[in-house]
């Protein structure tokens, strides 16, 4: 995928605020400190598009980024951050559920998990949530550069088994530092555009 343009478009908390038109949307979801903003910036060759915060849990809306004036990345609030109140977590859950269940433009969800660790209970819940609503999933396992090449197969197996990946769902080890997996992620996304 050649990126010719990428820009922040808008933030939304409910359906009437989503972008108009019928352009495809790619959702990115994951734990608060999984590296979602870094992943977005690496994929789009734009180090300052998605704000990277030293404080997890910063994204509190659905953030739409317009790519090549053809489709959108939709960055949703991270989950699993302890300092977010129960009420706020419920609001995020409702906002994400409304988006998933009402948005025909949604083509695929990219679920970001940390390659270094076993997926959390929240990761498993999110994966199952997508499967329940028949949303195709690309699992992007971030921070792969932190694991030596000889140990990577073991970590990949652990992620596949913990999430109980369906046969048609891709698992792509990814690094926003050395760009491992970038071509594979774009190839997987392009198959849904």
ZADRENLO-992937 format. One record per residue: x, y, z of N, C-alpha, C, O in turn; chain; residue number from 1. Coordinates in steps of 0.1 Angstrom, whole numbers. Atoms other than C-alpha are relative to their C-alpha. Layout:
REM ZADRENLO-992937
+-------+-------+-------+-------+-------+-------+-------+-------+-------+-------+-------+-------+------+-----+
:   nxx :   nyy :   nzz :  caxx :  cayy :  cazz :   cxx :   cyy :   czz :   oxx :   oyy :   ozz : unit : pos :
+-------+-------+-------+-------+-------+-------+-------+-------+-------+-------+-------+-------+------+-----+
:     X :     Y :     Z :     X :     Y :     Z :     X :     Y :     Z :     X :     Y :     Z :    A : NUM :
...
+-------+-------+-------+-------+-------+-------+-------+-------+-------+-------+-------+-------+------+-----+
//
This chain:
REM ZADRENLO-992937
+-------+-------+-------+-------+-------+-------+-------+-------+-------+-------+-------+-------+------+-----+
:   nxx :   nyy :   nzz :  caxx :  cayy :  cazz :   cxx :   cyy :   czz :   oxx :   oyy :   ozz : unit : pos :
+-------+-------+-------+-------+-------+-------+-------+-------+-------+-------+-------+-------+------+-----+
:     9 :   -12 :     0 :     0 :     0 :     0 :     9 :    12 :     0 :    17 :    14 :     9 :    A :   1 :
:    -8 :   -12 :     0 :    15 :    33 :   -10 :    -9 :    11 :     7 :   -20 :    14 :     2 :    A :   2 :
:     7 :   -10 :    -7 :     4 :    60 :    14 :     3 :    14 :    -6 :    14 :    19 :    -6 :    A :   3 :
:    -2 :   -13 :     7 :    -2 :    93 :    -5 :    -5 :    11 :    10 :     0 :    22 :     9 :    A :   4 :
:     5 :   -10 :   -10 :   -21 :   111 :    23 :    -6 :    -7 :    12 :   -12 :   -18 :    11 :    A :   5 :
:     7 :     5 :   -12 :   -32 :   105 :    59 :    -2 :    12 :     9 :     7 :    20 :    11 :    A :   6 :
:     3 :   -12 :    -8 :   -49 :   130 :    81 :   -11 :    -4 :    11 :   -19 :   -12 :     8 :    A :   7 :
:    11 :     2 :   -10 :   -69 :   131 :   113 :   -13 :     6 :    -6 :   -12 :    17 :   -11 :    A :   8 :
:    12 :    -5 :     6 :  -105 :   135 :   102 :   -10 :     5 :    11 :   -14 :    17 :    11 :    A :   9 :
:     9 :    -4 :   -11 :  -127 :   136 :   134 :     0 :   -10 :    11 :     5 :   -21 :    10 :    A :  10 :
:     2 :     9 :   -12 :  -135 :   122 :   168 :   -15 :    -1 :     2 :   -23 :     8 :     0 :    A :  11 :
:    14 :     3 :    -2 :  -169 :   106 :   176 :    -2 :    -8 :    12 :     6 :   -16 :    17 :    A :  12 :
:     4 :     8 :   -11 :  -187 :    92 :   206 :   -13 :    -7 :    -3 :   -17 :   -15 :     5 :    A :  13 :
:    12 :     7 :     3 :  -219 :    82 :   189 :    -2 :     1 :   -15 :     4 :     8 :   -23 :    A :  14 :
:     2 :     2 :    14 :  -233 :    72 :   155 :    -2 :    12 :    -9 :     3 :    13 :   -20 :    A :  15 :
:     3 :   -12 :     8 :  -245 :   106 :   143 :    12 :     9 :    -2 :    11 :    18 :   -10 :    A :  16 :
:   -12 :    -8 :     2 :  -210 :   119 :   145 :    10 :    -7 :    -9 :    21 :    -2 :   -12 :    A :  17 :
:    -9 :     8 :     9 :  -194 :    92 :   122 :     1 :     8 :   -13 :    -8 :    15 :   -17 :    A :  18 :
:    -2 :    -7 :    13 :  -180 :   104 :    89 :   -11 :    -4 :   -10 :   -15 :   -16 :   -10 :    A :  19 :
:    10 :     3 :    10 :  -206 :   106 :    61 :     6 :    -8 :   -12 :    19 :    -8 :   -13 :    A :  20 :
:    -6 :     7 :    12 :  -202 :    85 :    29 :     2 :   -14 :     3 :    -1 :   -19 :    14 :    A :  21 :
:    -1 :    15 :    -1 :  -195 :    49 :    22 :    14 :    -5 :    -1 :    16 :   -17 :    -6 :    A :  22 :
:   -13 :     5 :     1 :  -158 :    46 :    25 :     3 :   -11 :    11 :    -2 :   -10 :    22 :    A :  23 :
:    -4 :    11 :    -9 :  -143 :    15 :    41 :     7 :     5 :    13 :    14 :    15 :    13 :    A :  24 :
:    -6 :    -4 :   -13 :  -132 :    16 :    78 :     7 :   -12 :     6 :     1 :   -23 :     6 :    A :  25 :
:    -8 :    10 :    -6 :  -105 :    -4 :    95 :     1 :     4 :    15 :     7 :    14 :    18 :    A :  26 :
:     0 :    -4 :   -14 :  -109 :    -5 :   133 :    13 :    -6 :     6 :    17 :   -17 :     3 :    A :  27 :
:   -12 :     4 :    -8 :   -78 :    -7 :   156 :    -4 :     0 :    15 :    -7 :    10 :    20 :    A :  28 :
:     3 :     1 :   -14 :   -84 :   -20 :   191 :    11 :    -7 :     8 :    19 :   -15 :     2 :    A :  29 :
:   -11 :     7 :    -7 :   -61 :   -32 :   219 :     1 :     7 :    14 :    -5 :    17 :    17 :    A :  30 :
:    -2 :    -5 :   -13 :   -50 :   -27 :   255 :     6 :    14 :     0 :    12 :    18 :   -10 :    A :  31 :
:    -4 :   -14 :     0 :   -41 :     8 :   266 :    15 :     2 :    -3 :    19 :    12 :    -9 :    A :  32 :
:   -14 :    -2 :     2 :    -3 :     3 :   265 :     6 :   -10 :   -10 :    18 :   -13 :   -10 :    A :  33 :
:    -4 :    10 :    10 :    -1 :   -21 :   235 :     8 :     6 :   -11 :    14 :    -1 :   -19 :    A :  34 :
:    -8 :    -7 :    10 :    14 :     5 :   212 :    -9 :     3 :   -13 :    -4 :     3 :   -24 :    A :  35 :
:     9 :    -3 :    12 :   -17 :    14 :   190 :     4 :    12 :    -7 :     4 :    12 :   -20 :    A :  36 :
:    -4 :   -12 :     6 :    -6 :    49 :   183 :    12 :    -2 :    -8 :    14 :     3 :   -20 :    A :  37 :
:   -13 :     3 :     7 :    29 :    38 :   174 :    -2 :    -8 :   -13 :     4 :    -6 :   -23 :    A :  38 :
:     3 :     9 :    11 :    15 :    11 :   151 :    -7 :     8 :   -11 :    -3 :     7 :   -23 :    A :  39 :
:     6 :    -9 :    10 :    -8 :    36 :   133 :    10 :     9 :    -7 :    10 :    10 :   -19 :    A :  40 :
:   -10 :    -9 :     6 :    20 :    60 :   128 :    10 :    -7 :    -9 :    14 :    -2 :   -19 :    A :  41 :
:   -10 :     8 :     9 :    44 :    33 :   115 :    -7 :    -4 :   -13 :     0 :    -4 :   -23 :    A :  42 :
:     7 :     4 :    12 :    18 :    20 :    91 :    -2 :    11 :   -10 :    -2 :     9 :   -22 :    A :  43 :
:     3 :   -12 :     8 :    11 :    55 :    78 :    12 :     9 :    -3 :    11 :    19 :    -9 :    A :  44 :
:   -13 :    -8 :     2 :    48 :    67 :    77 :    -2 :    14 :     5 :     3 :    24 :    -2 :    A :  45 :
:     3 :   -13 :    -5 :    37 :    96 :    98 :     2 :     0 :    16 :    -7 :    -4 :    23 :    A :  46 :
:    -3 :     2 :   -15 :    54 :    98 :   133 :    -8 :     9 :     9 :    -8 :     7 :    21 :    A :  47 :
:     7 :    -9 :    -9 :    31 :   125 :   146 :   -15 :     0 :    -2 :   -22 :     9 :     3 :    A :  48 :
:    14 :     0 :     3 :    -4 :   116 :   133 :    -8 :    -4 :    12 :   -16 :     4 :    17 :    A :  49 :
:     7 :     5 :   -12 :   -17 :    95 :   162 :     9 :     4 :    12 :    20 :     1 :    13 :    A :  50 :
:    -8 :    -5 :   -11 :    -6 :   111 :   195 :     4 :   -12 :     9 :    -4 :   -20 :    14 :    A :  51 :
:    -6 :    11 :    -9 :    17 :    88 :   216 :     1 :     7 :    13 :     8 :    17 :    15 :    A :  52 :
:     0 :    -6 :   -14 :    12 :    94 :   253 :     8 :    -9 :     9 :     8 :   -21 :     8 :    A :  53 :
:    -7 :     8 :   -11 :    34 :    83 :   282 :   -10 :    -5 :    10 :    -7 :   -13 :    18 :    A :  54 :
:    11 :     4 :    -9 :     1 :    80 :   301 :   -10 :    -8 :    -8 :   -17 :    -3 :   -17 :    A :  55 :
:    10 :     8 :     7 :   -20 :    50 :   289 :   -14 :     5 :     3 :   -17 :    12 :    12 :    A :  56 :
:    15 :    -3 :    -2 :   -58 :    54 :   285 :    -3 :    14 :    -5 :   -14 :    19 :    -1 :    A :  57 :
:     2 :   -14 :     4 :   -55 :    88 :   267 :   -12 :     1 :   -10 :   -19 :    10 :   -10 :    A :  58 :
:    10 :     0 :    10 :   -78 :    79 :   238 :   -14 :    -3 :     6 :   -16 :   -13 :    12 :    A :  59 :
:    13 :     2 :    -6 :  -114 :    84 :   249 :   -12 :     2 :    -9 :   -23 :     2 :    -5 :    A :  60 :
:    11 :    -2 :    11 :  -133 :    88 :   216 :     4 :   -10 :   -11 :    15 :   -16 :   -11 :    A :  61 :
:    -4 :     7 :    12 :  -134 :    70 :   183 :     7 :    10 :    -9 :     1 :    20 :   -13 :    A :  62 :
:    -8 :   -10 :     8 :  -107 :    88 :   163 :     1 :    -6 :   -14 :     7 :   -17 :   -17 :    A :  63 :
:     0 :     4 :    14 :  -111 :    86 :   125 :    12 :     7 :    -7 :    13 :    19 :    -7 :    A :  64 :
:   -11 :    -5 :     8 :   -80 :    90 :   103 :    -3 :    -3 :   -15 :    -5 :   -15 :   -18 :    A :  65 :
:     3 :     2 :    15 :   -86 :    95 :    65 :    13 :    -4 :    -7 :    23 :     4 :    -7 :    A :  66 :
:   -12 :     5 :     7 :   -61 :    75 :    44 :    -2 :     0 :   -15 :   -12 :    -5 :   -20 :    A :  67 :
:     0 :     0 :    15 :   -54 :    82 :     7 :   -14 :     5 :    -5 :   -17 :     3 :   -17 :    A :  68 :
:    13 :    -5 :     3 :   -88 :    99 :     7 :   -10 :   -11 :    -5 :   -19 :    -9 :   -13 :    A :  69 :
:     7 :    12 :     5 :  -102 :    64 :     2 :    -6 :    -9 :    11 :   -16 :   -15 :     9 :    A :  70 :
:     5 :     8 :   -11 :  -107 :    47 :    36 :     5 :     6 :    13 :    13 :    16 :    13 :    A :  71 :
:    -3 :    -5 :   -13 :  -104 :    53 :    73 :     6 :   -11 :     9 :     3 :   -22 :     8 :    A :  72 :
:    -4 :     8 :   -12 :   -85 :    39 :   103 :    -9 :     6 :    11 :   -11 :    18 :    12 :    A :  73 :
:     8 :    -4 :   -12 :  -107 :    40 :   134 :     7 :    -5 :    12 :     7 :   -17 :    15 :    A :  74 :
:    -7 :     4 :   -12 :   -87 :    41 :   166 :   -10 :     1 :    12 :   -16 :    12 :    14 :    A :  75 :
:    10 :     0 :   -11 :  -109 :    31 :   196 :     7 :     1 :    13 :    19 :    -3 :    14 :    A :  76 :
:    -7 :    -1 :   -13 :  -102 :    37 :   233 :     6 :   -14 :     4 :     0 :   -24 :     2 :    A :  77 :
:    -6 :    12 :    -5 :   -78 :    12 :   248 :    -7 :    -6 :    12 :   -14 :     1 :    19 :    A :  78 :
:     7 :     6 :   -12 :   -91 :   -13 :   274 :    11 :    -5 :    10 :    22 :    -6 :     7 :    A :  79 :
:    -8 :     7 :   -10 :   -77 :   -28 :   306 :     9 :    10 :     8 :    18 :     6 :    15 :    A :  80 :
:    -8 :   -10 :    -8 :   -63 :     5 :   321 :    -7 :     2 :    13 :   -18 :     7 :    14 :    A :  81 :
:     6 :     0 :   -13 :   -68 :     4 :   358 :    -5 :    13 :     5 :   -15 :    14 :    13 :    A :  82 :
:     4 :   -13 :    -5 :   -71 :    41 :   363 :   -12 :     6 :    -6 :   -17 :    17 :    -2 :    A :  83 :
:    13 :    -5 :     6 :  -102 :    45 :   341 :   -11 :    -6 :     9 :   -11 :   -17 :    12 :    A :  84 :
:    11 :     4 :    -9 :  -133 :    44 :   363 :    -9 :   -10 :    -7 :    -9 :   -12 :   -19 :    A :  85 :
:     9 :    10 :     4 :  -159 :    16 :   360 :   -10 :     6 :   -10 :   -14 :     1 :   -20 :    A :  86 :
:    10 :    -7 :     8 :  -184 :    41 :   346 :     6 :     4 :   -14 :    -1 :     2 :   -24 :    A :  87 :
:    -7 :    -4 :    13 :  -159 :    53 :   319 :     2 :   -12 :    -8 :     0 :   -12 :   -20 :    A :  88 :
:    -2 :    12 :     7 :  -151 :    17 :   310 :   -13 :    -5 :    -7 :   -13 :    -9 :   -18 :    A :  89 :
:    13 :     4 :     6 :  -188 :    10 :   305 :    -4 :     9 :   -12 :    -9 :     4 :   -22 :    A :  90 :
:     3 :    -9 :    11 :  -192 :    41 :   284 :     8 :    -3 :   -13 :     3 :    -3 :   -24 :    A :  91 :
:    -9 :     4 :    11 :  -162 :    30 :   262 :    -6 :   -12 :    -7 :    -7 :   -13 :   -19 :    A :  92 :
:     6 :    13 :     5 :  -178 :    -5 :   259 :   -12 :     3 :    -9 :   -13 :    -3 :   -20 :    A :  93 :
:    12 :    -3 :     7 :  -211 :     9 :   248 :     3 :     8 :   -14 :    -3 :     5 :   -24 :    A :  94 :
:    -4 :    -8 :    12 :  -195 :    34 :   223 :     6 :   -10 :   -11 :     3 :    -9 :   -22 :    A :  95 :
:    -6 :    10 :    10 :  -174 :     5 :   207 :   -11 :    -9 :    -5 :   -11 :   -13 :   -17 :    A :  96 :
:    10 :     9 :     5 :  -204 :   -18 :   206 :   -10 :     6 :   -10 :   -13 :     0 :   -20 :    A :  97 :
:     9 :    -7 :     9 :  -226 :     8 :   190 :     7 :     1 :   -14 :     1 :    -1 :   -25 :    A :  98 :
:    -7 :    -1 :    12 :  -199 :    13 :   164 :     0 :   -13 :    -8 :    -3 :   -13 :   -20 :    A :  99 :
:    -1 :    13 :     7 :  -194 :   -24 :   156 :   -13 :    -5 :    -5 :   -14 :   -10 :   -16 :    A : 100 :
:    13 :     5 :     4 :  -231 :   -32 :   155 :    -8 :     9 :   -10 :   -17 :     4 :   -17 :    A : 101 :
:     8 :    -9 :     9 :  -243 :    -2 :   134 :     8 :     5 :   -12 :     2 :    11 :   -21 :    A : 102 :
:    -8 :    -6 :    10 :  -214 :     6 :   111 :     2 :   -10 :   -12 :    11 :   -19 :   -11 :    A : 103 :
:    -2 :     9 :    12 :  -217 :   -11 :    76 :    13 :     2 :    -6 :    18 :    -7 :   -13 :    A : 104 :
:   -13 :    -3 :     6 :  -185 :     6 :    66 :    12 :    -8 :     6 :    23 :    -9 :     0 :    A : 105 :
:   -10 :     8 :    -7 :  -165 :   -15 :    91 :     3 :   -13 :    -8 :    -5 :   -21 :   -10 :    A : 106 :
:    -4 :    12 :     8 :  -145 :   -41 :    70 :     7 :   -10 :     8 :     5 :   -22 :     6 :    A : 107 :
:    -8 :     9 :    -8 :  -121 :   -56 :    95 :     4 :     7 :    13 :     6 :    19 :    13 :    A : 108 :
:    -6 :    -5 :   -13 :  -109 :   -52 :   131 :    14 :    -5 :     1 :    17 :   -17 :     0 :    A : 109 :
:   -14 :     3 :    -4 :   -72 :   -51 :   139 :     1 :     0 :    15 :    -1 :    10 :    21 :    A : 110 :
:    -1 :     2 :   -15 :   -68 :   -65 :   174 :    15 :     0 :     3 :    22 :    -9 :    -1 :    A : 111 :
:   -14 :    -1 :    -4 :   -34 :   -54 :   188 :     2 :    -7 :    13 :    -4 :    -4 :    23 :    A : 112 :
:    -4 :     7 :   -12 :   -18 :   -77 :   214 :    15 :     1 :     2 :    22 :     4 :    -8 :    A : 113 :
:   -14 :    -1 :    -2 :    16 :   -76 :   230 :     7 :   -13 :    -2 :     4 :   -23 :     4 :    A : 114 :
:    -6 :    12 :     4 :    38 :  -102 :   214 :     8 :    -7 :    12 :    10 :   -19 :    12 :    A : 115 :
:    -9 :     5 :   -11 :    59 :  -105 :   246 :    -8 :    -9 :    10 :    -2 :   -17 :    17 :    A : 116 :
:     8 :     6 :   -11 :    30 :  -117 :   268 :   -12 :    -8 :    -5 :   -17 :    -6 :   -16 :    A : 117 :
:    13 :     7 :     3 :     1 :  -141 :   269 :   -11 :    10 :    -1 :   -12 :    19 :     7 :    A : 118 :
:    11 :    -9 :     1 :   -30 :  -123 :   257 :    -8 :     0 :    13 :   -10 :   -10 :    19 :    A : 119 :
:     7 :    -1 :   -13 :   -50 :  -110 :   287 :   -15 :    -4 :    -2 :   -19 :    -7 :   -13 :    A : 120 :
:    15 :     4 :     0 :   -86 :  -119 :   296 :    -7 :    10 :    -9 :   -16 :     7 :   -16 :    A : 121 :
:     6 :   -10 :     8 :   -96 :   -86 :   280 :     2 :    -2 :   -15 :    -7 :     1 :   -23 :    A : 122 :
:    -3 :     3 :    14 :   -78 :   -95 :   248 :    -9 :   -11 :    -6 :   -15 :   -10 :   -17 :    A : 123 :
:     8 :    12 :     4 :   -97 :  -128 :   246 :   -15 :     5 :    -1 :   -21 :     1 :   -11 :    A : 124 :
:    14 :    -5 :     0 :  -130 :  -110 :   254 :    -2 :     8 :   -13 :   -13 :     7 :   -20 :    A : 125 :
:     1 :    -8 :    12 :  -124 :   -85 :   226 :     0 :    -8 :   -13 :    -8 :    -6 :   -22 :    A : 126 :
:     0 :     9 :    12 :  -115 :  -112 :   201 :   -13 :    -7 :    -2 :   -19 :    -8 :   -13 :    A : 127 :
:    12 :     7 :     1 :  -146 :  -132 :   210 :   -12 :    10 :    -3 :   -22 :     5 :   -10 :    A : 128 :
:    10 :   -10 :     3 :  -167 :  -100 :   208 :    -1 :     2 :   -15 :   -12 :     3 :   -21 :    A : 129 :
:     0 :    -1 :    14 :  -156 :   -95 :   172 :    -6 :   -12 :    -7 :   -13 :   -11 :   -17 :    A : 130 :
:     5 :    12 :     6 :  -163 :  -131 :   164 :   -15 :    -1 :     1 :   -22 :    -5 :    -8 :    A : 131 :
:    14 :     1 :    -2 :  -197 :  -129 :   179 :    -8 :     9 :   -10 :   -19 :     5 :   -15 :    A : 132 :
:     6 :    -9 :    10 :  -206 :  -100 :   156 :     5 :    -2 :   -14 :     2 :     6 :   -23 :    A : 133 :
:    -5 :     4 :    13 :  -190 :  -117 :   126 :     9 :    11 :    -7 :     8 :    13 :   -19 :    A : 134 :
:   -10 :   -10 :     5 :  -163 :   -90 :   122 :    13 :    -7 :    -2 :    18 :   -13 :     7 :    A : 135 :
:   -13 :     7 :     2 :  -132 :  -104 :   105 :    11 :     7 :     8 :    10 :    19 :    11 :    A : 136 :
:   -10 :    -5 :    -9 :  -101 :  -100 :   126 :    14 :    -3 :    -5 :    17 :   -13 :   -10 :    A : 137 :
:   -14 :     2 :     3 :   -64 :   -94 :   119 :     7 :     3 :    14 :     5 :    14 :    20 :    A : 138 :
:    -7 :    -2 :   -13 :   -43 :   -99 :   151 :    14 :     5 :    -3 :    22 :    -2 :   -10 :    A : 139 :
:   -13 :    -6 :     2 :   -13 :   -76 :   151 :     7 :    -1 :    14 :     3 :     5 :    24 :    A : 140 :
:    -7 :     3 :   -13 :    12 :   -88 :   178 :    12 :    10 :     0 :    22 :     8 :    -6 :    A : 141 :
:   -10 :   -11 :     0 :    32 :   -56 :   186 :    12 :    -4 :     9 :    12 :   -13 :    16 :    A : 142 :
:   -12 :     0 :    -8 :    67 :   -52 :   201 :     8 :   -13 :    -3 :    15 :   -18 :     6 :    A : 143 :
:    -7 :    12 :     3 :    81 :   -83 :   183 :    15 :     2 :     1 :    22 :    -8 :     3 :    A : 144 :
:   -15 :    -3 :     0 :   115 :   -66 :   182 :     6 :    -3 :    14 :    18 :    -4 :    15 :    A : 145 :
:    -5 :     2 :   -14 :   118 :   -72 :   220 :     2 :   -14 :     3 :     7 :   -18 :    13 :    A : 146 :
:    -2 :    15 :    -2 :   118 :  -110 :   215 :    10 :    -5 :   -10 :     9 :    -2 :   -22 :    A : 147 :
:   -10 :     5 :     9 :   148 :  -128 :   201 :    -7 :   -10 :   -10 :   -17 :   -16 :    -7 :    A : 148 :
:     6 :     8 :    11 :   141 :  -146 :   168 :    -2 :   -15 :     4 :   -11 :   -21 :    -1 :    A : 149 :
:     1 :    14 :    -4 :   147 :  -181 :   184 :   -12 :    -3 :     9 :   -17 :   -14 :    10 :    A : 150 :
:    11 :     2 :    -9 :   118 :  -175 :   208 :   -13 :     4 :    -6 :   -24 :     2 :     0 :    A : 151 :
:    12 :    -6 :     6 :    93 :  -160 :   184 :   -11 :   -11 :    -3 :   -23 :    -8 :    -1 :    A : 152 :
:    10 :    10 :     4 :    76 :  -193 :   173 :    -8 :    -4 :    13 :   -20 :    -6 :    12 :    A : 153 :
:     7 :     3 :   -13 :    68 :  -201 :   210 :   -10 :    10 :     4 :   -21 :     7 :     8 :    A : 154 :
:    10 :   -11 :    -4 :    52 :  -167 :   216 :   -12 :     0 :   -10 :   -23 :     3 :    -6 :    A : 155 :
:    11 :     0 :    10 :    32 :  -169 :   183 :   -10 :   -12 :     4 :   -22 :   -10 :     3 :    A : 156 :
:     8 :    12 :    -4 :    19 :  -204 :   194 :    -9 :     4 :    12 :   -20 :     1 :    13 :    A : 157 :
:     7 :    -4 :   -13 :    10 :  -190 :   229 :   -12 :    10 :    -3 :   -23 :     8 :     2 :    A : 158 :
:    10 :   -10 :     4 :   -10 :  -161 :   213 :   -12 :    -8 :    -7 :   -23 :    -6 :    -4 :    A : 159 :
:    10 :     7 :     8 :   -28 :  -184 :   188 :    -9 :    -9 :     9 :   -21 :    -9 :     8 :    A : 160 :
:     8 :     9 :    -9 :   -38 :  -209 :   215 :    -8 :     7 :    10 :   -19 :     3 :    13 :    A : 161 :
:     8 :    -8 :   -10 :   -49 :  -183 :   241 :   -12 :     6 :    -6 :   -23 :     6 :     0 :    A : 162 :
:    11 :    -6 :     7 :   -71 :  -165 :   216 :    -9 :   -10 :    -7 :   -20 :    -7 :   -10 :    A : 163 :
:     7 :    11 :     8 :   -82 :  -198 :   200 :    -4 :     6 :   -14 :   -16 :     6 :   -18 :    A : 164 :
:     2 :    -7 :    13 :   -78 :  -181 :   166 :    -7 :    -9 :    -9 :    -4 :   -21 :   -11 :    A : 165 :
:     7 :     7 :    11 :  -102 :  -192 :   139 :    10 :    -1 :   -12 :    19 :     8 :   -14 :    A : 166 :
:    -9 :     3 :    11 :   -85 :  -206 :   108 :     2 :    12 :   -10 :    13 :    14 :   -15 :    A : 167 :
:    -1 :   -11 :    10 :   -92 :  -175 :    86 :     5 :    13 :     6 :     7 :    22 :    -2 :    A : 168 :
:    -5 :   -13 :    -6 :   -79 :  -149 :   111 :    15 :    -1 :    -1 :    22 :   -11 :     3 :    A : 169 :
:   -15 :    -1 :     1 :   -43 :  -137 :   105 :     6 :     4 :    13 :     0 :    12 :    21 :    A : 170 :
:    -8 :    -5 :   -11 :   -17 :  -133 :   133 :    13 :     5 :    -6 :    20 :    -2 :   -13 :    A : 171 :
:   -12 :    -6 :     6 :    10 :  -109 :   122 :     9 :     6 :    11 :     5 :    16 :    17 :    A : 172 :
:   -10 :    -6 :    -9 :    41 :  -102 :   144 :     4 :    13 :    -6 :     7 :    14 :   -18 :    A : 173 :
:    -2 :   -13 :     5 :    48 :   -65 :   142 :     9 :     8 :     9 :     9 :     6 :    21 :    A : 174 :
:    -8 :    -9 :    -8 :    73 :   -39 :   153 :    -1 :    14 :    -6 :     2 :    16 :   -18 :    A : 175 :
:     0 :   -14 :     5 :    68 :    -1 :   149 :    14 :     6 :     1 :    16 :    16 :    -5 :    A : 176 :
:   -14 :    -4 :    -1 :   105 :     2 :   157 :     8 :    -4 :   -13 :    13 :     5 :   -20 :    A : 177 :
:    -8 :     4 :    12 :   121 :   -19 :   129 :    -9 :    -4 :   -12 :    -4 :    -8 :   -22 :    A : 178 :
:    10 :     2 :    11 :    89 :   -22 :   108 :    -2 :   -14 :    -4 :    -8 :   -17 :   -15 :    A : 179 :
:     4 :    14 :     2 :    87 :   -60 :   110 :   -15 :    -1 :    -2 :   -22 :     4 :     6 :    A : 180 :
:    14 :     2 :     1 :    54 :   -71 :    97 :    -8 :    10 :    -7 :   -20 :     8 :   -10 :    A : 181 :
:     8 :   -11 :     6 :    44 :   -38 :    81 :    -6 :    -4 :   -14 :   -18 :    -1 :   -16 :    A : 182 :
:     5 :     4 :    13 :    41 :   -52 :    46 :   -12 :   -11 :     1 :   -22 :   -10 :    -6 :    A : 183 :
:    10 :    10 :    -3 :    21 :   -82 :    59 :   -13 :     6 :     5 :   -24 :     1 :     1 :    A : 184 :
:    12 :    -6 :    -5 :    -3 :   -60 :    78 :    -7 :     7 :   -11 :   -20 :     6 :   -13 :    A : 185 :
:     7 :    -7 :    11 :   -10 :   -38 :    47 :    -6 :   -10 :    -9 :   -17 :    -8 :   -14 :    A : 186 :
:     5 :    10 :     9 :   -14 :   -69 :    26 :   -14 :    -6 :     5 :   -23 :    -8 :    -2 :    A : 187 :
:    12 :     5 :    -7 :   -40 :   -83 :    51 :   -11 :    11 :    -1 :   -23 :     7 :    -4 :    A : 188 :
:    10 :   -11 :     0 :   -58 :   -49 :    53 :    -6 :     2 :   -14 :   -18 :     3 :   -16 :    A : 189 :
:     4 :    -2 :    14 :   -59 :   -45 :    15 :   -10 :   -10 :    -5 :   -18 :    -7 :   -13 :    A : 190 :
:     9 :    11 :     4 :   -77 :   -78 :    11 :   -15 :     4 :     4 :   -24 :    -3 :    -1 :    A : 191 :
:    14 :    -4 :    -5 :  -107 :   -61 :    29 :    -5 :    13 :    -6 :   -16 :    18 :    -4 :    A : 192 :
:     4 :   -13 :     6 :  -107 :   -28 :     9 :    -6 :    -1 :   -14 :   -10 :     9 :   -20 :    A : 193 :
+-------+-------+-------+-------+-------+-------+-------+-------+-------+-------+-------+-------+------+-----+
//
